[in-house]
Amino acid sequence: MDDLYYGDYIELDTLLNSQHPRSFDRMEDGNDEMLFIIIHQAYELWFKQMIFELDRVRGIFMGGNINDNAGEMGEAARKLKRVVKILELVNQQVSVLETMTALDFLEFRNYLLPASGFQSKQFRLIEVKLGLKMEERHKREYYKHTRRGSLSEADMQEVTRAEDEPTLKELVIAWLERMPFFEEQYWAEYVSSSRASADKFWSDYREAYRESLSTGEGGRFVEFEKVLFTEGRGDLKPKALQAALFITLYRELPIFQYPFELLNTLSEIDELLSNWRYRHFSMVRRMIGIRAGTGGTSGAGYLEGTLSQHYAFREITELATFLIERSKLPELPGALKDKVSFQV
């Protein structure tokens, strides 16, 4: 067997021969189209890795009960942290593209029509797998068709199939709703400072939260009651939100460290995707002003609209609204501490 050669292993010739600037055949001097292509190819390679990691995490959660002894929660958290690092790198790549000026882009822009980043199947798959719903998208009428400037029929079918699979958000919600830490057996010895006989922890936490609010924040307590005890928020019902808040409040307990890291990382992913959209919006506005995008969207106007709407885990991030000072947290009963601590 012949020795494996580096270039063959990573198929370097295929990679290096995959850039075909359309404007070069018609212009004597090369322009920035080569840079434009390489940057977007690099995006798509990183998107492929993100999908690979997200599918693994989804697979862990689809197994039902997560085996902490087998390190599954730790693996899920680490893989999502890898997605965060990739997104940080993707954001940095925008800086390289920004070395191209508006006049540089105009040299080859018309050669791109009607192709655009809106046709990135992989980015659409990332959003779907995370849990961004069609009805929550800005200009959702842009999405479910295959007209000029949109996804091909084959790509649209792949995205549609992905929409029928459990999303990471749905799987995380189901996991949160399975949390057993509010079962009465763990709270039998707990003495409520508010003298409640049932739902003792939340009765005490309710009062601590009320006392933490300033004079002008009275409406926050109404919101607290609505979100955590009656209606929930978005896709998360009160049971899931209570579990997520409880993990956040007591994140230093051993069994909650990886769950908190996972929840916090989901918020980081949302934030970094928002940062990427903002960088993209700013760059497009600088390059083409308020002209339409090459794919037929409203260009910078469309991208600006996505900034406020395209969040998969907004409900988890906004739980910070209902935190109180660590020094005011109710002391957990011994039976629950034993449950959430490592046994020796």
MARMILUM-530183 format. One line per 10 residues: number of its first residue (from 1); their letters; for each residue x, y negated, z negated of N, C-alpha, C. Coordinates in steps of 0.1 Angstrom, whole numbers, plus 2048, in hexadecimal, padded with zeros to 3 digits. Last residue first. Layout:
BEGIN
NUM) A) X:Y:Z:X:Y:Z:X:Y:Z ~ ...;
***
This chain:
BEGIN
344) VQFSVKDKLA) 739:79E:62D:746:7A4:62B:745:7B0:622 ~ 725:78D:645:726:796:63A:734:79D:639 ~ 721:76B:64C:728:777:650:729:780:643 ~ 700:75E:647:70E:75E:645:714:76B:649 ~ 6E5:75F:649:6EC:757:653:6FB:757:651 ~ 6DC:76E:633:6D9:772:641:6E1:76C:64B ~ 6E5:760:61D:6EB:76D:620:6E8:772:62E ~ 6D4:74A:620:6E3:748:622:6EA:755:624 ~ 6BC:756:61A:6BE:751:628:6CD:74F:62A ~ 6BF:75B:5FF:6BC:766:609:6BF:762:617;
334) GPLEPLKSRE) 6C4:742:5F4:6CF:74C:5F5:6CC:757:5FF ~ 6B7:725:606:6B6:730:5FC:6C1:73B:5FF ~ 6C7:706:60D:6C1:713:612:6C1:71D:607 ~ 6BF:6E6:605:6C8:6F1:602:6C1:6FE:606 ~ 6B7:6CD:61D:6B2:6D6:613:6BC:6E1:611 ~ 6CC:6B1:623:6C6:6BE:628:6C2:6C6:61C ~ 6D9:69A:61D:6CB:69B:619:6C5:6A8:61D ~ 6F2:69B:628:6F1:69B:619:6E3:69C:615 ~ 6EE:697:643:6F1:6A5:63E:6F0:6A6:62F ~ 6D2:684:64C:6DF:685:647:6E2:693:641;
324) ILFTALETIE) 6BD:692:666:6BF:68A:65A:6CE:68C:656 ~ 6AE:692:687:6B8:696:67D:6B8:68C:671 ~ 69D:68C:69C:697:691:690:6A2:696:686 ~ 6AB:684:6B3:6A2:67B:6AD:69D:67F:69F ~ 6B8:69B:6BB:6C0:692:6B3:6B7:687:6AD ~ 6A8:6A6:6CE:6A6:6AA:6C0:6AE:6A1:6B6 ~ 6AF:6A0:6E7:6A8:695:6E0:6A4:69A:6D2 ~ 6BB:6B7:6F1:6C3:6AB:6EE:6BC:6A1:6E5 ~ 6A4:6C7:6F4:6AE:6CB:6EB:6B7:6BF:6E7 ~ 697:6B9:709:690:6BB:6FC:69A:6BF:6F1;
314) RFAYHQSLTG) 6A8:6BA:71F:6A5:6AD:718:69F:6AF:70A ~ 6B2:6CD:730:6B2:6CF:721:6B0:6C3:719 ~ 6B2:6C4:74B:6AC:6D1:747:6AA:6D3:738 ~ 6AB:6A7:75C:6B1:6AD:750:6AA:6BA:74D ~ 6A5:691:771:6AA:69F:773:6B2:6A4:767 ~ 69C:677:76B:693:682:76B:69A:690:76B ~ 6AF:662:76E:6A6:662:763:69D:66E:761 ~ 6BC:669:786:6C4:666:779:6BB:667:76D ~ 6AC:669:79C:6B0:676:795:6B6:674:788 ~ 6AC:64F:7A4:6A0:654:79E:6A3:661:797;
304) ELYGAGSTGG) 6C5:64C:7B0:6C2:645:7A4:6B6:64A:79C ~ 6C1:65C:7C7:6CA:660:7BD:6C8:659:7B0 ~ 6AE:64C:7D5:6AB:659:7D1:6B4:65E:7C5 ~ 6BE:635:7D9:6B2:634:7D2:6AD:641:7CD ~ 6D3:63D:7EA:6D6:63A:7DC:6C9:639:7D3 ~ 6BD:64F:7FE:6CB:64C:7FB:6CD:649:7EC ~ 6A4:658:804:6A6:64A:802:6B4:646:7FE ~ 6AC:673:81B:6A7:66D:80F:6A9:65E:80E ~ 6B9:67B:833:6AC:675:834:6A5:671:827 ~ 6D3:682:832:6C9:68D:833:6BB:688:833;
294) TGARIGIMRR) 6E1:66B:82F:6E3:672:83C:6D8:67D:83D ~ 6CC:652:81F:6D6:65D:81F:6D6:664:82D ~ 6C5:630:829:6C1:63E:827:6CD:647:827 ~ 6D6:614:818:6D2:61C:824:6CD:62A:820 ~ 6DF:604:804:6D1:60A:803:6CC:610:80F ~ 700:60D:805:6F6:603:800:6E9:60A:7FE ~ 713:620:80C:709:61D:816:6FE:613:811 ~ 727:61F:7F7:72A:623:805:720:61E:80F ~ 71B:617:7DF:726:610:7E4:729:612:7F3 ~ 707:62B:7DD:703:61C:7DE:70E:614:7E4;
284) VMSFHRYRWN) 718:641:7DB:70F:640:7E7:70B:631:7E8 ~ 723:63C:7C2:72C:63D:7CD:723:63B:7DA ~ 70D:63C:7B1:715:630:7B2:71E:630:7BE ~ 704:657:7B5:6FC:64B:7B8:704:63F:7BA ~ 71A:665:7AB:716:667:7B9:70E:65B:7BD ~ 71A:65D:790:726:65A:798:722:65B:7A7 ~ 701:667:789:703:659:789:70F:655:791 ~ 704:683:78D:6FA:67C:795:6FD:66D:795 ~ 718:686:779:71B:689:787:711:682:790 ~ 709:680:762:715:678:766:718:67A:774;
274) SLLEDIESLT) 6F6:695:763:6F2:687:764:6FD:67E:768 ~ 708:6AA:75E:701:6A9:76B:6FB:69B:76E ~ 70F:6A2:744:719:6A2:74F:713:6A2:75D ~ 6F7:6A6:737:6FD:699:737:707:698:742 ~ 6F1:6C1:73A:6E8:6B7:73F:6EF:6AA:741 ~ 708:6CB:72D:706:6CE:73B:6FC:6C4:741 ~ 703:6C2:713:70F:6BD:71A:70D:6BF:729 ~ 6ED:6D2:70C:6EB:6C3:70D:6F7:6BD:715 ~ 6FA:6EA:70C:6EF:6E8:716:6EC:6D9:717 ~ 70A:6E7:6F6:710:6E7:704:706:6E6:70F;
264) NLLEFPYQFI) 6F9:6E8:6E1:700:6DB:6E4:706:6DB:6F2 ~ 6F1:703:6E3:6E7:6F8:6E5:6EE:6EB:6E8 ~ 70A:70F:6DE:703:712:6EA:6F9:706:6ED ~ 711:706:6C4:71A:703:6D0:713:705:6DD ~ 6FC:712:6B6:6FC:703:6B7:705:6FF:6C3 ~ 702:72D:6BA:6F6:728:6BF:6F6:719:6C0 ~ 71C:72D:6AD:71B:72F:6BB:70E:72B:6C1 ~ 713:727:692:71E:71F:699:71D:721:6A8 ~ 701:735:683:6FC:72A:68C:707:723:694 ~ 70E:746:673:706:74C:67D:701:742:687;
254) PLERYLTIFL) 71C:734:660:723:73D:66A:71A:742:676 ~ 712:712:65F:710:720:65A:715:72A:664 ~ 712:6FB:66C:71F:6FF:667:71E:70D:660 ~ 6F9:6F4:674:702:6FA:67E:70F:6FF:679 ~ 6E1:6EC:66A:6E9:6F5:662:6F3:6FC:66B ~ 6D5:6DC:67E:6D7:6D7:670:6E1:6DF:668 ~ 6D4:6ED:694:6DC:6E0:694:6DF:6DB:686 ~ 6C2:700:68B:6D0:704:68F:6D9:6F8:68F ~ 6AC:6F0:689:6B1:6F7:67D:6C0:6FB:680 ~ 6A7:6E8:6A3:6AA:6DE:699:6B1:6E5:68D;
244) AAQLAKPKLD) 6A0:701:6AE:6AC:6FA:6B3:6B0:6EF:6A9 ~ 68A:708:69F:695:710:69E:6A2:709:6A3 ~ 678:6F3:6A6:67C:6F5:698:689:6FD:697 ~ 676:6F9:6C2:67C:6EC:6BE:680:6ED:6AF ~ 668:711:6C1:675:711:6C7:67D:704:6C2 ~ 650:709:6B4:658:713:6AF:666:713:6B4 ~ 645:6F4:6C5:64A:6F1:6B8:653:6FC:6B2 ~ 651:6FB:6E7:647:6FA:6DD:64D:6F8:6CF ~ 65F:6EC:703:662:6F2:6F6:656:6F0:6EC ~ 65B:6DE:71A:65A:6EC:71A:65B:6F3:70D;
234) GRGETFLVKE) 650:6C1:70A:654:6C7:716:651:6D6:716 ~ 64D:6C8:6E8:651:6BE:6F2:656:6C5:6FE ~ 633:6CE:6D0:63F:6D1:6D6:643:6C5:6DF ~ 61A:6CA:6C2:61A:6CB:6D0:627:6D0:6D7 ~ 61F:6CF:6A5:612:6D0:6AC:614:6D3:6BB ~ 639:6CD:69A:62F:6D5:693:622:6D7:69B ~ 64C:6BE:6A8:651:6C9:6A0:645:6D2:69B ~ 63D:6A9:6B5:647:6B1:6BC:64A:6BE:6B5 ~ 62C:69E:6A1:627:6A2:6AD:630:6AC:6B4 ~ 63E:696:68C:633:6A0:68A:62E:6A6:697;
224) FEVFRGGEGT) 64F:684:69A:654:690:693:649:69B:691 ~ 63C:670:6A1:643:678:6AC:648:685:6A6 ~ 638:666:688:62C:66B:690:632:675:69B ~ 651:65D:683:64C:668:67A:640:66E:681 ~ 655:649:695:65D:655:696:657:660:68E ~ 645:633:68D:640:63C:698:648:648:69A ~ 656:627:67A:64A:62F:676:645:638:680 ~ 66D:617:67C:66C:624:682:660:62D:67E ~ 671:600:66D:66C:5FF:67B:66A:60C:682 ~ 67D:609:656:670:603:655:669:603:663;
214) SLSERYAERY) 68D:629:65C:68D:61B:659:67F:615:65A ~ 68D:64A:64F:689:640:659:689:632:654 ~ 691:65B:63A:69D:657:642:699:64C:64C ~ 678:663:631:680:65A:629:68C:654:630 ~ 671:675:644:669:669:642:671:65F:63B ~ 684:689:640:684:682:64C:67D:675:64B ~ 67C:692:627:689:68D:628:68A:685:635 ~ 662:69C:62D:663:691:624:671:68A:625 ~ 669:6B1:63F:660:6A6:643:662:69A:63A ~ 677:6C2:62E:67F:6BB:639:676:6AF:63E;
204) DSWFKDASAR) 663:6CC:61E:66E:6C4:618:675:6BC:623 ~ 654:6D9:632:64E:6CF:629:658:6C6:623 ~ 666:6EB:63C:662:6E0:644:65B:6D5:63C ~ 669:6FD:625:674:6F5:62B:670:6E9:632 ~ 64F:707:621:655:6FE:617:661:6F6:61D ~ 638:713:62A:63F:70B:633:648:701:62C ~ 627:711:60A:629:717:617:630:70D:620 ~ 626:701:5F5:626:70F:5F2:628:717:5FF ~ 639:6E4:5EB:631:6EB:5F5:631:6FA:5F2 ~ 647:6D2:5DC:63D:6DB:5D5:634:6E2:5DF;
194) SSSVYEAWYQ) 65B:6C5:5E6:64E:6BE:5E9:643:6C7:5E3 ~ 670:6D6:5E1:670:6C9:5DA:663:6C1:5DC ~ 66A:6F8:5DE:668:6EC:5E6:668:6DF:5DD ~ 67F:711:5D9:676:708:5D1:676:6FB:5D9 ~ 683:731:5E5:685:723:5E8:67B:71B:5E0 ~ 67F:74C:5E4:685:746:5D8:687:737:5D9 ~ 674:751:5FD:66C:754:5F1:672:74D:5E5 ~ 67F:74F:616:67C:742:60F:675:745:602 ~ 682:766:624:68E:75E:621:68C:752:618 ~ 668:76F:627:671:777:61F:67E:76F:61B;
184) EEFFPMRELW) 65C:75E:63A:65A:75B:62C:664:763:623 ~ 670:752:655:667:75D:64F:667:75C:640 ~ 681:742:661:676:73C:65A:66C:746:654 ~ 693:750:671:698:749:664:68D:742:65C ~ 693:75E:688:68B:763:67D:68D:75B:670 ~ 68D:754:6AA:695:751:69D:68D:755:691 ~ 67F:755:6C1:681:762:6BA:689:760:6AD ~ 681:73C:6CC:674:740:6C6:675:74E:6BF ~ 69A:73D:6D7:697:734:6CC:68B:739:6C5 ~ 696:74F:6ED:69F:752:6E2:69D:74A:6D5;
174) AIVLEKLTPE) 684:740:6FC:680:74C:6F7:689:751:6EB ~ 696:72A:703:689:728:6FB:685:735:6F5 ~ 6A9:738:712:6AD:731:705:6A1:72F:6FD ~ 699:73F:728:69F:749:720:6A3:744:712 ~ 692:726:732:688:72F:72E:68D:73A:724 ~ 6AC:71D:739:6A4:716:72F:699:71F:72A ~ 6B4:72E:74D:6BB:72E:740:6B3:727:735 ~ 697:73E:75B:6A1:734:75B:6A9:735:74D ~ 68F:75C:76B:68F:755:75F:69A:74A:75F ~ 685:756:78E:68D:75D:784:68C:755:777;
164) DEARTVEQMD) 679:747:7A1:671:751:79B:678:759:790 ~ 68D:737:7AA:682:730:7A2:679:73B:79B ~ 69A:748:7BB:6A0:745:7AE:696:73E:7A5 ~ 689:747:7D1:68A:754:7C9:690:751:7BC ~ 68D:72D:7D9:680:731:7D4:681:73E:7CC ~ 6A8:72F:7E2:6A5:726:7D6:697:72A:7D0 ~ 6A4:740:7F7:6AD:744:7EC:6AA:73C:7E0 ~ 694:730:808:68E:73D:802:697:742:7F7 ~ 6A5:71C:80E:699:719:806:693:725:800 ~ 6B8:72A:81E:6BC:724:811:6B0:721:808;
154) AESLSGRRTH) 6A7:730:834:6AE:73B:82C:6B2:736:81E ~ 6A0:717:83D:696:720:839:69C:72B:830 ~ 6B6:6FD:830:6B2:706:83A:6A7:710:835 ~ 6AD:6DE:81F:6B2:6EC:820:6AE:6F4:82C ~ 6AB:6C0:834:6A9:6C8:828:6B0:6D6:829 ~ 6AF:6B4:84D:6B6:6AE:841:6B4:6B6:834 ~ 690:6BD:85A:69E:6B8:85D:6A3:6B1:850 ~ 67E:6D3:843:67F:6CA:84E:68E:6C5:850 ~ 676:6E5:830:682:6E8:837:683:6DF:844 ~ 66A:6DF:80F:668:6DF:81D:676:6E2:823;
144) KYYERKHREE) 66A:6D5:7F3:664:6E2:7F7:660:6E1:806 ~ 676:6BB:7EE:67D:6C8:7EC:677:6D4:7F3 ~ 66B:6A2:7EE:676:6A4:7F7:67A:6B3:7F8 ~ 658:6A1:7DB:653:6A3:7E9:65F:6A6:7F2 ~ 664:698:7C4:663:6A6:7C6:65E:6AA:7D4 ~ 671:680:7BA:66D:682:7C9:66C:691:7CC ~ 680:690:79F:67D:684:7A6:67B:686:7B5 ~ 672:6AD:790:67C:6A7:799:677:699:79E ~ 65F:6BC:782:667:6B2:77B:671:6AA:783 ~ 655:6CF:793:64C:6C4:790:653:6B9:788;
134) MKLGLKVEIL) 66B:6E1:793:667:6D9:79F:65F:6CD:79C ~ 680:6E1:776:674:6E5:77D:672:6DC:789 ~ 69F:6ED:76C:698:6E1:771:68C:6E5:77A ~ 6AD:703:763:6A0:701:75E:699:6F4:763 ~ 6C5:70E:76C:6C5:708:75F:6B7:706:75A ~ 6BD:717:785:6C1:721:77B:6C1:71B:76D ~ 6B8:6FE:792:6AD:708:790:6B1:712:785 ~ 6D1:6F3:793:6C6:6EC:78C:6BB:6F6:789 ~ 6DE:706:7A2:6E3:703:794:6D8:6FD:78D ~ 6D1:705:7BA:6D0:711:7B2:6D4:70F:7A4;
124) RFQKSQFGSA) 6D9:6EC:7C3:6CA:6EE:7C0:6C9:6FA:7B7 ~ 6F3:6F1:7C7:6F0:6E8:7BD:6E1:6E9:7B9 ~ 6F1:704:7DC:6F6:708:7CF:6F3:6FE:7C4 ~ 6E6:6F5:7F2:6DF:700:7EC:6E4:704:7DE ~ 6E8:6D6:7FA:6F0:6DF:7F3:6E7:6EA:7EC ~ 6DA:6C3:808:6D9:6D0:80D:6E2:6DA:806 ~ 6E2:6AB:7FD:6D5:6B0:7F9:6D3:6BE:7FE ~ 6F9:6A4:80A:6FA:6AC:7FE:6ED:6B1:7F8 ~ 6F1:6A9:82D:6F3:6A1:821:6F4:6AA:815 ~ 6EC:6A6:851:6F1:6AD:845:6F3:6A4:839;
114) PLLYNRFELF) 6E2:69E:869:6DB:69A:85D:6DF:6A1:851 ~ 700:689:868:6F2:68A:869:6ED:697:86F ~ 71C:686:86A:716:690:860:707:692:862 ~ 723:673:87B:726:680:880:720:68B:876 ~ 71E:65B:86E:714:660:878:717:66E:87D ~ 736:659:85E:729:65C:858:71F:661:863 ~ 74F:651:866:74B:65F:86A:73D:662:865 ~ 753:637:860:75A:63C:86B:755:64A:870 ~ 746:632:847:73F:62F:854:746:634:860 ~ 75B:638:835:750:641:837:748:63F:844;
104) DLATMTELVS) 76B:621:838:770:62E:83B:765:638:83E ~ 759:60E:82F:75D:60E:83D:763:61B:841 ~ 758:615:813:74C:616:81C:74F:616:82A ~ 775:629:80C:76D:61D:80C:761:61F:814 ~ 782:643:7F7:77D:640:804:774:633:803 ~ 785:647:7DD:791:640:7E4:78D:63D:7F2 ~ 770:657:7D5:76F:648:7D4:77B:640:7D9 ~ 77A:670:7D5:772:66C:7E0:770:65D:7E0 ~ 787:66F:7BC:78F:671:7C8:787:66C:7D4 ~ 772:66D:7AB:77C:662:7AB:784:663:7B8;
94) VQQNVLELIK) 765:685:7AD:75E:679:7B3:768:66E:7B5 ~ 773:696:79D:776:696:7AC:76F:68B:7B3 ~ 769:692:784:776:68C:787:779:68C:796 ~ 752:6A2:786:751:693:784:75E:68C:788 ~ 75E:6BB:788:756:6B6:793:754:6A7:792 ~ 769:6BC:76E:772:6BC:779:76B:6B6:785 ~ 751:6BE:75F:75B:6B3:75C:764:6B1:768 ~ 747:6D5:769:740:6C9:76C:749:6BD:769 ~ 75A:6E7:75E:759:6E6:76D:752:6D9:770 ~ 754:6E4:743:762:6E0:748:761:6DF:757;
84) VVRKLKRAAE) 73A:6EE:742:73D:6E0:73E:74A:6DC:744 ~ 73F:709:749:737:701:752:739:6F2:74F ~ 74D:710:732:754:710:73F:74C:708:749 ~ 738:70F:720:743:705:71E:74B:704:72B ~ 72A:725:729:724:718:72B:72E:70D:729 ~ 73C:738:720:73A:737:72F:733:72A:732 ~ 73B:735:705:748:733:70C:745:730:71B ~ 720:73D:6FF:725:72F:6FC:732:72C:704 ~ 721:758:707:718:74E:70E:71D:740:70B ~ 734:762:6F5:737:762:703:72E:758:70B;
74) GMEGANDNIN) 726:75E:6DD:733:757:6DF:736:757:6EE ~ 711:76F:6E1:70E:761:6E0:71B:759:6E2 ~ 71F:788:6E3:717:783:6EE:714:774:6ED ~ 72E:797:6D1:733:78A:6D6:72B:784:6E1 ~ 723:7AC:6C5:72A:7AF:6D1:730:7A2:6D8 ~ 716:7A1:6B0:722:7A9:6AD:72A:7AD:6B9 ~ 701:795:6BD:70C:78C:6B8:718:794:6B5 ~ 6EE:79C:6D6:6F6:7A4:6CC:702:79B:6C8 ~ 6CE:790:6DA:6DC:78E:6DD:6E4:794:6D2 ~ 6B1:7A0:6E7:6B9:79C:6DB:6C8:79B:6DE;
64) GGMFIGRVRD) 6B1:79B:709:6A9:79B:6FD:6B1:797:6F1 ~ 6C0:798:71F:6C1:7A5:718:6B8:7A6:70C ~ 6C0:77F:728:6B5:788:72D:6B5:795:726 ~ 6D7:775:71E:6CA:771:717:6BF:77A:71C ~ 6EA:77F:730:6EB:782:721:6DE:780:71A ~ 6E1:774:748:6E1:783:746:6E2:787:737 ~ 6E7:75A:744:6D9:75E:745:6D7:76D:743 ~ 703:75C:744:6FC:758:738:6ED:75C:738 ~ 706:764:75F:70B:76C:754:704:769:747 ~ 6FC:74E:76D:6F5:75B:76E:6FA:765:763;
54) LEFIMQKFWL) 70E:73A:765:700:739:761:6F9:746:762 ~ 725:744:773:725:743:764:717:742:75F ~ 71D:742:78E:722:74F:788:721:74F:779 ~ 718:727:790:70D:730:791:711:73E:78B ~ 732:71D:78D:728:71A:783:71C:723:783 ~ 73E:727:7A4:742:72C:797:738:729:78C ~ 730:718:7B7:72F:726:7B7:733:72C:7AA ~ 738:6FE:7B0:72A:702:7AE:728:711:7AE ~ 753:700:7B9:750:6FF:7AA:741:702:7A7 ~ 74E:701:7D4:755:70C:7CE:752:70C:7BE;
44) EYAQHIIIFL) 741:6E9:7D8:739:6F5:7DA:740:701:7D4 ~ 756:6D6:7D3:74A:6D6:7CB:743:6E4:7CC ~ 767:6DD:7E8:76B:6E0:7DA:75F:6E0:7D1 ~ 758:6D4:7FD:75B:6E2:7FC:75F:6E6:7EE ~ 759:6B9:7F7:74C:6C0:7F6:74E:6CF:7F7 ~ 775:6B4:7FB:76E:6B1:7EE:761:6B9:7ED ~ 777:6BB:816:77E:6C2:80C:778:6C0:7FE ~ 767:6A7:823:764:6B5:824:76B:6BD:819 ~ 774:68F:81C:766:691:819:762:6A0:819 ~ 78E:692:827:78C:691:819:77E:694:815;
34) MEDNGDEMRD) 786:692:842:78D:69E:83D:78C:69E:82D ~ 77C:679:846:773:684:846:779:691:841 ~ 78C:662:847:78A:668:83A:780:674:83A ~ 79E:668:866:798:65F:85C:796:667:84F ~ 7B7:668:87F:7AF:66F:875:7AA:665:86B ~ 7B6:657:89F:7BC:658:892:7B2:65F:888 ~ 7A5:65A:8B5:7B3:65C:8B6:7BA:65F:8A9 ~ 787:66C:8B5:78E:661:8B0:79D:664:8B1 ~ 77A:683:8BB:775:677:8C3:77D:66B:8BE ~ 781:697:8AB:782:699:8B9:780:68D:8C1;
24) FSRPHQSNLL) 77B:68E:891:789:68E:896:78B:690:8A5 ~ 761:690:889:765:684:890:773:684:895 ~ 75E:6A9:87D:758:6A7:88A:75D:69A:891 ~ 776:6BD:86D:770:6AF:86E:76B:6AC:87C ~ 776:6D8:860:775:6D5:86E:76E:6C7:86F ~ 785:6EF:84B:782:6E1:84C:782:6DD:85B ~ 78E:709:848:780:707:847:77C:6F8:847 ~ 7A8:711:845:7A3:70F:853:793:70D:853 ~ 7AC:715:82B:7B3:70A:831:7AE:707:83F ~ 79D:72D:826:79A:720:81F:7A0:714:827;
14) TDLEIYDGYY) 7AA:73F:836:79B:73C:838:798:72F:832 ~ 7C3:73F:82B:7C1:73B:839:7B3:737:83C ~ 7BE:74A:811:7C2:73C:813:7C0:737:821 ~ 7B3:75F:802:7AE:75C:80F:7B1:74D:813 ~ 7BE:767:7EB:7B5:75C:7EA:7AF:758:7F7 ~ 7CE:77C:7F6:7C5:77E:7EB:7BA:773:7E9 ~ 7DE:770:80A:7D4:77A:80E:7C9:77B:802 ~ 7EF:760:7FB:7E6:75A:804:7DB:763:809 ~ 7FC:774:7EB:7F4:769:7E5:7EA:764:7EF ~ 7FA:797:7F4:801:789:7F6:7F7:77E:7F1;
4) LDDM) 801:7B6:7E7:7F7:7AC:7E9:7FE:79E:7EA ~ 815:7CE:7F9:814:7C4:7EE:809:7BA:7F1 ~ 806:7EA:809:80E:7DE:809:80B:7D5:7FD ~ 808:80C:800:800:800:800:809:7F3:800;
***
